[in-house]
Amino acid sequence: MSTAIADDSRKVTTHRLYEMKQRGEKIAMLTAYDYSMAQIIDCAGMDVILVGDSASNVMAGNITTLPITLDQMIYHGKSVVKAVRRALVVVDLPFGSYQGNSKEALASAIRVMKQTHADCIKMEGGAEIRESIQRVLCAGIPIMGHLGLTPQSINKFGTYTVRAREEAEAAKLVEDARLLEELGCFALVLEKIPAELATRVASELRIPVIGIGAGGGVDGQVLVMHDMLGINQDFSPRFLRRYADLNAVITDAVQAYIGDIKTRDFPNEKEQY
């Protein structure tokens, strides 16, 4: 970690992300769902922490992100915000809390902001959720957009394969990206799309573009914490780089603990009152 990053303890804001893009400084973003891990990630110098609806998968064991509720997202958001001092905290609006009803979208966004004290929210979709985005932005709530593979729409796609390979879908993605910027979104996540297309979008937009499986030509990267730390071993897409194997570390520690109990080694005399 560079000295510049380590020494910069100023709070990250939506405007600072815009400035980072203007300077060509890459943006680091990672998910977190609880106080303890969020504290570690924030102290390490993370720019953006996403309280993702991926909590539905890695925390609750669901197959998709769809089952997680607004109340559950608020619980995770509150836990994370309490730990964070520097990073910008983004909370996902979950499936069913904003699609098709702009008044419900505003009510959901207000609940998240008031009850979690997060900095902003994230919403999946383009033109089809235009009214919801406009209504939320009019209330002064910052929005990070999300295009490409949008997991909340997995039942429509029917697959987690790379999106926007075909010309028509790519053209719509570019159009939606421009629309989100025009409406006032402060940043955009592009998930699992061709790197060339993502590079084009990032170069055409003034707002920061964060990629996940979208190549290196964007303004920053995001991964799911459980994936990059090697806690989750069942998910191995091409875009994932594992920075640790905590699954093995934790398993070894737990087995050693069990062994010490079984052999009466724990607790020893120094570990008793």
Phi, psi and chi 1 to 4 in degrees:
 res  aa     phi    psi   chi1   chi2   chi3   chi4
   1 MET       -  130.3 -178.0  168.9   63.5      -
   2 SER   -70.0  154.8   71.8      -      -      -
   3 THR   -61.2  -37.3  -56.9      -      -      -
   4 ALA   -60.9  -42.7      -      -      -      -
   5 ILE   -70.3  -43.6  -65.3  175.0      -      -
   6 ALA   -64.0  -35.5      -      -      -      -
   7 ASP   -86.4   -9.6  -69.6  -15.2      -      -
   8 ASP   -90.2   94.7 -171.1   -3.2      -      -
   9 SER  -100.0    5.7   59.1      -      -      -
  10 ARG   -63.8  145.0  -65.1  176.7  -61.2  147.0
  11 LYS   -60.5  131.3  172.9   68.1  179.1  175.6
  12 VAL   -80.2  130.8  178.0      -      -      -
  13 THR  -122.6  171.6   63.8      -      -      -
  14 THR   -61.4  -36.4   57.1      -      -      -
  15 HIS   -68.3  -37.3 -177.6   67.1      -      -
  16 ARG   -64.1  -35.8  -79.7 -165.0   64.4 -168.7
  17 LEU   -63.7  -39.9  -65.9 -175.0      -      -
  18 TYR   -61.8  -42.6  176.2   80.9      -      -
  19 GLU   -64.6  -37.4  -68.5  178.1  -31.4      -
  20 MET   -61.7  -41.0  -69.9  171.3   72.0      -
  21 LYS   -63.6  -42.6  169.7  157.1 -176.4  163.7
  22 GLN   -62.0  -33.3  -56.3  -48.1  -55.9      -
  23 ARG   -84.5   -8.2  -65.9 -165.3  -57.1  -93.0
  24 GLY    78.5   18.2      -      -      -      -
  25 GLU   -87.2  125.1  179.1 -176.7  -12.9      -
  26 LYS   -69.0  147.5  -65.1  -68.9 -173.2  178.3
  27 ILE  -105.0  127.0  -62.0  165.0      -      -
  28 ALA  -100.8  128.4      -      -      -      -
  29 MET  -137.6  138.6  179.1  169.8  162.9      -
  30 LEU  -146.9  151.6 -167.8   64.5      -      -
  31 THR   -82.7  156.6   66.5      -      -      -
  32 ALA  -155.3  153.6      -      -      -      -
  33 TYR  -135.2   -6.0  -43.0   96.0      -      -
  34 ASP  -143.0  166.6   66.0  -88.0      -      -
  35 TYR   -61.4  -51.0  177.2   88.8      -      -
  36 SER   -63.4  -47.6  -62.2      -      -      -
  37 MET   -70.1  -36.3  -69.3  -57.8  -66.0      -
  38 ALA   -62.8  -38.3      -      -      -      -
  39 GLN   -63.5  -43.6 -171.4  174.0   50.5      -
  40 ILE   -63.3  -47.1  -66.5  171.3      -      -
  41 ILE   -64.1  -41.6  -68.2  168.9      -      -
  42 ASP   -65.4  -45.4 -174.9   53.9      -      -
  43 CYS   -64.6  -25.1  -71.2      -      -      -
  44 ALA   -74.0  -13.3      -      -      -      -
  45 GLY   106.6   18.3      -      -      -      -
  46 MET   -62.8  140.3 -166.3   61.1   57.9      -
  47 ASP   -79.5  -44.9  -62.2  -45.3      -      -
  48 VAL  -133.2  132.8 -176.8      -      -      -
  49 ILE  -112.9  123.2  -67.2  178.3      -      -
  50 LEU  -100.8  119.6  170.4   64.0      -      -
  51 VAL   -85.0   87.3 -175.3      -      -      -
  52 GLY   -83.5  153.7      -      -      -      -
  53 ASP   -71.4   -0.7   58.3    2.9      -      -
  54 SER   -63.0  -11.3   46.8      -      -      -
  55 ALA   -56.6  -28.9      -      -      -      -
  56 SER   -58.4  -36.9  178.4      -      -      -
  57 ASN   -84.4  -57.2  -50.7  105.8      -      -
  58 VAL   -82.6  -22.8  -60.7      -      -      -
  59 MET  -101.9  -35.4  -60.0  -61.5  -72.8      -
  60 ALA  -107.3  -11.5      -      -      -      -
  61 GLY    80.1   16.5      -      -      -      -
  62 ASN   -78.8  155.4  -64.1  -47.9      -      -
  63 ILE   -73.9  -35.3  -64.0  174.7      -      -
  64 THR  -123.6  177.4   71.1      -      -      -
  65 THR   -84.5   -9.1   62.6      -      -      -
  66 LEU   -61.8  -38.4  -86.0   61.2      -      -
  67 PRO   -70.2  -21.4  -21.2   34.4      -      -
  68 ILE   -65.8  140.6 -160.3  163.7      -      -
  69 THR  -100.4  167.9   66.7      -      -      -
  70 LEU   -63.0  -41.5 -176.0   60.5      -      -
  71 ASP   -59.9  -40.7  -75.2  -19.9      -      -
  72 GLN   -67.5  -40.3  -70.8  170.7  -40.5      -
  73 MET   -64.0  -38.3  -71.6  -56.4  -56.3      -
  74 ILE   -65.7  -40.5  -71.8  171.6      -      -
  75 TYR   -58.2  -49.8  167.6   80.4      -      -
  76 HIS   -65.2  -40.3  -71.4  -65.4      -      -
  77 GLY   -61.7  -45.3      -      -      -      -
  78 LYS   -60.3  -41.9  -72.8  172.0   67.6  174.1
  79 SER   -62.7  -41.7  -59.2      -      -      -
  80 VAL   -70.2  -47.6  167.4      -      -      -
  81 VAL   -59.1  -36.2  169.2      -      -      -
  82 LYS   -60.0  -25.9  -71.9  175.9 -176.8  176.1
  83 ALA   -93.2  -18.3      -      -      -      -
  84 VAL   -94.8  134.6  172.9      -      -      -
  85 ARG  -114.1  -34.5  -63.6  -67.4  174.6  -93.5
  86 ARG  -109.1  -49.1  177.8 -176.6 -178.2  -86.5
  87 ALA   -64.5  151.5      -      -      -      -
  88 LEU   -74.4  128.8 -177.7   85.1      -      -
  89 VAL  -104.9  121.2  178.7      -      -      -
  90 VAL  -112.0  132.8 -172.9      -      -      -
  91 VAL  -115.2  128.7  176.4      -      -      -
  92 ASP   -68.5  135.5  -91.9  -24.8      -      -
  93 LEU   -80.3  125.9  -75.4 -167.4      -      -
  94 PRO   -77.8  165.5   31.1  -36.7      -      -
  95 PHE   -54.1  134.3  175.4   73.2      -      -
  96 GLY    89.8   -2.8      -      -      -      -
  97 SER  -102.5   -0.8   66.8      -      -      -
  98 TYR  -153.3  -20.0   61.8   94.0      -      -
  99 GLN   -71.2  129.5  -64.5   96.7  -26.0      -
 100 GLY    81.0   -4.8      -      -      -      -
 101 ASN  -146.5  100.7 -172.5  -32.3      -      -
 102 SER   -67.7  -30.4   62.1      -      -      -
 103 LYS   -68.5  -39.8  -68.9 -177.3  178.8  179.1
 104 GLU   -67.3  -36.2 -175.4  173.9    0.6      -
 105 ALA   -59.9  -45.8      -      -      -      -
 106 LEU   -63.9  -44.3  177.5   58.7      -      -
 107 ALA   -61.5  -40.8      -      -      -      -
 108 SER   -64.8  -45.6  -60.8      -      -      -
 109 ALA   -63.9  -40.8      -      -      -      -
 110 ILE   -63.5  -43.0  -71.4  174.2      -      -
 111 ARG   -59.2  -44.8  -82.5 -163.3   62.9 -160.8
 112 VAL   -60.4  -48.4  167.8      -      -      -
 113 MET   -66.8  -42.8  -62.6  -61.9  -73.6      -
 114 LYS   -72.6  -38.0  -73.5  178.0   70.8   69.2
 115 GLN   -91.6  -24.3  -65.1 -179.7   34.6      -
 116 THR  -100.9  -25.4   70.5      -      -      -
 117 HIS    66.9   24.6  -61.5  175.9      -      -
 118 ALA   -67.2  168.7      -      -      -      -
 119 ASP   -87.1  -26.4  -60.6  -57.3      -      -
 120 CYS  -170.7  177.2   46.2      -      -      -
 121 ILE  -124.2  168.3   61.9  166.2      -      -
 122 LYS  -127.6  140.2 -178.6  164.7   75.3   66.6
 123 MET  -132.6  140.2  -59.3  167.7   66.7      -
 124 GLU   -94.3  132.9  -65.9 -178.3    8.0      -
 125 GLY   124.9  165.7      -      -      -      -
 126 GLY  -116.8 -118.6      -      -      -      -
 127 ALA   -57.4  -30.3      -      -      -      -
 128 GLU   -67.8  -18.8   62.6  -85.9   11.5      -
 129 ILE  -115.9   23.7   61.4  164.7      -      -
 130 ARG   -53.7  -48.6  176.7  174.4 -174.1  154.9
 131 GLU   -62.4  -39.3  -70.9 -175.4   10.9      -
 132 SER   -64.6  -42.6  -67.9      -      -      -
 133 ILE   -62.2  -46.4  -69.7  173.1      -      -
 134 GLN   -60.1  -44.2  -71.6  175.6  -48.4      -
 135 ARG   -65.9  -41.2 -168.3  176.9  -74.6  -92.2
 136 VAL   -67.8  -42.7  171.8      -      -      -
 137 LEU   -65.0  -34.6  -73.4  172.3      -      -
 138 CYS   -64.7  -20.9  -77.7      -      -      -
 139 ALA   -86.6    1.4      -      -      -      -
 140 GLY    83.6   18.7      -      -      -      -
 141 ILE   -99.2  118.9  -61.5  172.6      -      -
 142 PRO   -68.0  142.6  -16.0   30.2      -      -
 143 ILE  -124.7  131.7  -63.0  175.4      -      -
 144 MET   -98.4  125.7  176.1 -179.8  -77.1      -
 145 GLY   -82.8  173.0      -      -      -      -
 146 HIS  -154.5  117.3 -175.0  147.1      -      -
 147 LEU  -129.6  172.3  -62.5  172.7      -      -
 148 GLY    94.4 -128.4      -      -      -      -
 149 LEU   -76.2  112.2  175.8   62.3      -      -
 150 THR  -109.6  102.5   47.9      -      -      -
 151 PRO   -56.4  -26.9  -28.4   37.0      -      -
 152 GLN   -68.4  -15.0  -69.1 -179.2   11.9      -
 153 SER  -106.8   21.7  -58.7      -      -      -
 154 ILE   -59.3  -32.8 -173.5   56.7      -      -
 155 ASN   -70.0  -24.8  -72.1  -26.9      -      -
 156 LYS   -76.2  -43.3  178.7  178.9   75.0  173.6
 157 PHE   -71.2  -42.7  -65.7  145.1      -      -
 158 GLY    79.5    1.1      -      -      -      -
 159 THR  -161.9  155.5  174.8      -      -      -
 160 TYR   -97.4   22.3  -74.7  102.2      -      -
 161 THR   -69.9  168.2 -169.2      -      -      -
 162 VAL   -59.3  133.9  176.2      -      -      -
 163 ARG   -95.6  165.0  -55.3  -53.2  -48.1  171.9
 164 ALA    61.6   32.0      -      -      -      -
 165 ARG   -76.4  -35.5  -73.7 -168.6 -175.4  -84.3
 166 GLU   -78.7  150.5  -57.9  -61.3  -34.4      -
 167 GLU   -60.2  -41.8 -175.2  175.4  -17.7      -
 168 ALA   -65.7  -43.9      -      -      -      -
 169 GLU   -68.7  -36.4 -172.0  176.1   -5.7      -
 170 ALA   -64.0  -41.7      -      -      -      -
 171 ALA   -64.1  -40.2      -      -      -      -
 172 LYS   -66.0  -38.8 -177.3 -178.1 -174.0  -48.6
 173 LEU   -61.9  -44.7 -173.3  143.1      -      -
 174 VAL   -62.2  -43.4  171.5      -      -      -
 175 GLU   -62.3  -43.1 -176.3  179.1  -25.4      -
 176 ASP   -66.0  -38.7  -80.8  -20.1      -      -
 177 ALA   -62.3  -43.9      -      -      -      -
 178 ARG   -63.6  -39.2  -68.9  170.3  177.2  161.8
 179 LEU   -63.8  -44.7  172.8   64.5      -      -
 180 LEU   -61.4  -40.2  -68.0  179.8      -      -
 181 GLU   -65.3  -43.9  178.6  177.9   73.6      -
 182 GLU   -62.2  -38.2  179.7 -176.2  -29.5      -
 183 LEU   -69.6  -28.2  -68.6  176.1      -      -
 184 GLY   124.2    8.8      -      -      -      -
 185 CYS   -60.9  141.3  -68.7      -      -      -
 186 PHE   -88.0  -15.5   74.1   89.2      -      -
 187 ALA  -162.5  170.4      -      -      -      -
 188 LEU  -143.7  134.3  173.5   63.5      -      -
 189 VAL   -99.1  132.5  169.2      -      -      -
 190 LEU  -115.5  120.6  -67.5  179.1      -      -
 191 GLU  -113.7  126.4 -179.2  168.9   -3.6      -
 192 LYS    50.5   62.5 -148.9  168.1 -177.8 -177.9
 193 ILE  -130.1  163.5   67.2  170.4      -      -
 194 PRO   -56.1  138.6  -27.3   36.2      -      -
 195 ALA   -59.7  -37.9      -      -      -      -
 196 GLU   -63.1  -40.8 -175.6  176.6   -6.6      -
 197 LEU   -67.6  -42.2  176.9   60.6      -      -
 198 ALA   -63.2  -40.2      -      -      -      -
 199 THR   -62.1  -40.5  -60.5      -      -      -
 200 ARG   -62.5  -46.5  175.0 -169.9  168.3 -171.9
 201 VAL   -61.2  -46.0  171.9      -      -      -
 202 ALA   -62.3  -35.2      -      -      -      -
 203 SER   -75.0  -26.8   66.7      -      -      -
 204 GLU   -87.8  -23.5  -69.2 -175.7    4.0      -
 205 LEU   -93.9  148.5  -62.3 -171.0      -      -
 206 ARG   -84.1  -26.6  -62.6 -176.7  -56.0  -83.4
 207 ILE   -81.3  155.3   61.3  174.4      -      -
 208 PRO   -64.7  141.8  -20.5   32.1      -      -
 209 VAL  -118.3  119.8  175.4      -      -      -
 210 ILE  -104.1  131.4  -47.6  -63.4      -      -
 211 GLY  -108.4  149.9      -      -      -      -
 212 ILE  -138.6  106.6  175.9  167.6      -      -
 213 GLY    70.1   33.4      -      -      -      -
 214 ALA  -126.5   19.6      -      -      -      -
 215 GLY    81.0 -178.0      -      -      -      -
 216 GLY   -98.3    2.2      -      -      -      -
 217 GLY   -88.5   10.2      -      -      -      -
 218 VAL   -97.3 -176.6  -69.7      -      -      -
 219 ASP   -89.7   -9.0  -55.5  -56.6      -      -
 220 GLY  -174.1  177.8      -      -      -      -
 221 GLN  -133.3  150.6  -58.9  -68.3  -29.5      -
 222 VAL  -135.0  141.5   59.0      -      -      -
 223 LEU  -135.3  162.7  -74.7  175.0      -      -
 224 VAL   -82.1  128.3  171.3      -      -      -
 225 MET   -52.8  -46.1  173.9 -171.3   66.7      -
 226 HIS   -63.9  -27.0  -72.0   65.6      -      -
 227 ASP   -77.9  -50.0  -62.2  -23.3      -      -
 228 MET   -72.5  -21.3   62.1   85.6   69.3      -
 229 LEU   -90.5   -1.9  -69.5  178.0      -      -
 230 GLY    74.8   19.0      -      -      -      -
 231 ILE   -73.3  -45.1  -61.4  172.5      -      -
 232 ASN   -89.6  116.3  177.6   11.0      -      -
 233 GLN   -99.3   -5.2  -64.2  -72.8  -47.3      -
 234 ASP   -92.9    2.0  -60.7  -33.4      -      -
 235 PHE  -127.1  111.6 -175.5   65.1      -      -
 236 SER  -137.0   60.7  -59.8      -      -      -
 237 PRO   -70.8  164.6   29.2  -35.9      -      -
 238 ARG   -58.7  -35.9  179.4 -171.7  -60.8 -173.5
 239 PHE   -76.5  -11.0   64.5   79.0      -      -
 240 LEU   -84.7  125.3  173.7   60.3      -      -
 241 ARG  -109.8  124.2 -179.2 -177.5  -64.0 -177.7
 242 ARG   -88.9  125.1  -73.9 -159.7  171.2   90.1
 243 TYR   -97.7   -4.7  -74.0   82.5      -      -
 244 ALA  -161.1  168.5      -      -      -      -
 245 ASP  -124.2   68.3 -173.1    2.1      -      -
 246 LEU   -68.0  -21.7  -68.7 -164.7      -      -
 247 ASN   -59.1  -45.6 -172.3  -68.3      -      -
 248 ALA   -70.3  -41.2      -      -      -      -
 249 VAL   -62.2  -46.4  171.3      -      -      -
 250 ILE   -67.2  -42.4  -66.2  168.7      -      -
 251 THR   -59.8  -44.8  -61.3      -      -      -
 252 ASP   -61.5  -43.1  -71.0  -14.3      -      -
 253 ALA   -65.1  -43.5      -      -      -      -
 254 VAL   -65.5  -41.7  171.2      -      -      -
 255 GLN   -66.7  -36.8  -70.9  177.5  -21.0      -
 256 ALA   -65.3  -40.2      -      -      -      -
 257 TYR   -61.2  -47.1  170.8   67.0      -      -
 258 ILE   -59.2  -45.1  -66.1  169.7      -      -
 259 GLY   -61.6  -41.5      -      -      -      -
 260 ASP   -64.9  -35.2  -72.4  -11.3      -      -
 261 ILE   -69.5  -46.3  -67.5  172.8      -      -
 262 LYS   -62.2  -34.7  -61.8  -64.5 -173.9 -178.9
 263 THR   -92.5    6.6   59.7      -      -      -
 264 ARG    64.8   21.8  -65.0  177.9  169.4   81.5
 265 ASP   -80.6  -25.9 -178.1   66.2      -      -
 266 PHE  -120.2  129.8  176.1   78.0      -      -
 267 PRO   -84.3  149.7   30.6  -34.5      -      -
 268 ASN   -90.0 -175.4   59.3   33.4      -      -
 269 GLU   -62.2  -35.2  -70.5 -174.1    7.5      -
 270 LYS   -72.7  -16.0  -67.5 -178.1  179.4  178.9
 271 GLU  -102.8   19.6  -66.1  163.4  -26.0      -
 272 GLN  -122.5  158.1  -59.5 -178.0   50.7      -
 273 TYR   -99.5      -  -63.5  100.6      -      -
